[in-house]
Amino acid sequence: SGTSASTLSNPNSDELPPGMLRLALIWFALLASSPGTTLYYQPGLLYGGSLEHDCSPTRGIGYYLESLLCLAPFMKHPLKIVLRGVTNDQVDPSVCNNIKVTEEDFGLQRETETQIVVLAEGMGGGLRAFSCLCNCCLPSPKFSFSWVMLYSVRVSPQMANRIVESARSILNKFLPDIYIYTDHMKGVSSGKSPGFGLCLVAETINGSVLSAELASNPQGQGAAVLPEELGQNCAKLLLEEVYRGGCVDSTNQSLALLLMTLGQQDVSKVLLGPLSPYTIEFLRHLRSFFQIMFKIETKAPEEEYMGGEKVLMTCVGTGFSNLSKTIR
């Protein structure tokens, strides 16, 4: 296909610009929810650099960070981007999840110096600064403690205390050492809309982390959520992830499989809990784009560990390398 740049303003058009796949056009149609959205498309390498982007209010910033975490290590120049939009919602993973689970569990902080900085918190009008260096290639346990990140914006500080007590009422039955960090923001740094949420992380003695999170409904949308109810429900979701088990929680299963696919041409294995519907569909995409098929083995839980059945995923990496980076 051609390599010339093109501008697309009608995502429903049947004519594909040079170098654009049909799936890319469908992806643009999902982003172009606001009237007047125009896409400037230039086939070629991923350049990176310093960028700013106003995210669509229909999805959270975590939706965009998921894609950036997959693409950023393979760009020509280190990526530094500021994202503006809805920081927390009921669909997409929050930045707390990206920081604690995605970066640390997969070693992205260590290998690529990935960094996400909170510039402004808020259910709307928030800011995130994301930076990542680019590399040439990518390099079942007992639980020791839980890590908790609680955020509240433009609401009473007592909301945070009520969430903490309700979450502790469930988690302290299993572990006494639970570390709770509260982030109450107000004024300019609190965004444009009120709300609160909770991100729970269970960390293992060998470094794996499993997470669960919940956020309150936006003002004027849906029923009001009590702080006690949110704390208890989030704690139950974390216990569900622990029961499912595996080295990666259900939210980040797809990223683990992608890194295995793009890894060196050697056998890679990862133990996961029951595959989520999203992960199953993602495996189909990996087969379509990379012609990679995983060997799937069901593993019964060991006697000393309680929990659901596990899935051992095995594949041989494609040996993908960053063509825009020279090897020194």
Secondary structure, DSSP 8 states (H G I E B T S, - for coil): -----EEE--TT-S---TT--HHHHHHHHHHTTSTT--EEE--S----EEEEEE--TTSBHHHHHHHHHHHGGGSSS-EEEEEEEB---SSS--HHHIIIIIIHHTTHHHHH--EEEEEE--SSSEEEEEEE---SS-----EEEEEEEEEEESS-THHHHHHHHHHHHHHTTT-S-EEEEEEEE-GGGG-SS-EEEEEEEEEETTS-EEEEEEE---TTSSS---HHHHHHHHHHHHHHHHHH-BSS-GGGHHHHHHHHHHS-SSEEEEEESS--HHHHHHHHHHHHHH----EEEEE---TTS-S--EEEEEEE------TTS---
